Amino acid sequence: MPRHVGVMLDGNRRWARQKGADTAHGNQAGADNIVPFLGWSEEVGVEFVTLWLLSTDNLGRPEEELRPLLRIIENVVADLAAAGR
């Protein structure tokens, strides 16, 4: 079992489009899976998880798409910090 796992949260926008939803819905769905993933990692003995939440490519997206993404990231980081993760 690896001690450290890195995860790039990628594909949420494509997933949302396939579902007929907006980008923010896809980004939130991806964010909603972080805590369960961390729980599963802990259960199997992974000691460290690195999450890549934002690519510099995302910074070039339109403002109406970028603003909700940054808000979602801010909320995820705040929630993880409050939970001591």
C-alpha positions in Angstrom: 0.0 0.0 0.0 1.4 3.4 -0.9 2.0 5.8 2.0 1.4 8.9 -0.2 -1.2 9.3 -3.0 -1.6 12.4 -5.2 -4.9 13.2 -6.9 -5.6 15.7 -9.6 -9.3 16.7 -9.6 -9.8 16.7 -13.3 -12.7 16.0 -15.6 -15.4 17.6 -13.6 -16.3 20.1 -16.3 -16.5 17.3 -18.9 -18.6 15.2 -16.6 -21.0 18.0 -16.0 -21.4 18.7 -19.7 -22.1 15.0 -20.3 -24.9 15.2 -17.7 -26.3 18.4 -19.2 -25.2 20.5 -16.2 -23.2 23.6 -15.8 -19.5 23.6 -14.9 -20.1 24.7 -11.3 -22.2 21.6 -10.8 -19.4 19.4 -12.0 -16.8 21.2 -9.9 -19.0 20.9 -6.8 -19.6 17.2 -7.5 -15.9 16.6 -7.6 -15.4 18.6 -4.4 -18.1 16.6 -2.7 -16.1 13.4 -3.3 -13.0 14.7 -1.5 -14.0 13.9 2.0 -15.2 10.3 1.1 -11.9 9.8 -0.8 -9.9 10.9 2.2 -11.9 8.5 4.4 -11.3 5.6 2.0 -7.6 6.5 1.9 -7.4 6.5 5.7 -9.2 3.2 5.9 -6.7 1.4 3.7 -3.7 2.9 5.4 -2.6 5.8 3.1 -0.9 8.3 5.4 -0.7 11.3 3.0 -2.9 12.6 0.3 -2.0 15.5 -1.9 -4.9 17.1 -3.8 -4.3 19.3 -6.8 -7.4 21.5 -6.8 -6.5 24.0 -9.5 -4.4 24.0 -12.7 -2.9 27.2 -14.0 -4.9 26.4 -17.2 -8.1 27.0 -15.2 -7.0 30.6 -14.6 -7.6 31.4 -18.3 -11.2 30.3 -18.2 -14.0 32.9 -18.4 -14.8 34.8 -15.3 -18.3 33.3 -15.0 -16.7 29.9 -14.9 -13.7 30.7 -12.8 -15.4 32.6 -10.0 -17.6 29.6 -8.9 -14.6 27.3 -9.1 -12.5 29.4 -6.9 -15.4 29.7 -4.4 -15.8 25.9 -4.3 -12.0 25.5 -3.8 -12.1 28.1 -1.0 -15.0 26.2 0.7 -13.3 22.8 0.4 -10.0 24.1 1.8 -11.8 25.8 4.7 -13.8 22.7 5.5 -10.8 20.4 5.4 -8.8 22.8 7.6 -11.7 23.1 10.1 -11.9 19.2 10.2 -8.1 19.1 10.9 -7.4 17.2 7.7 
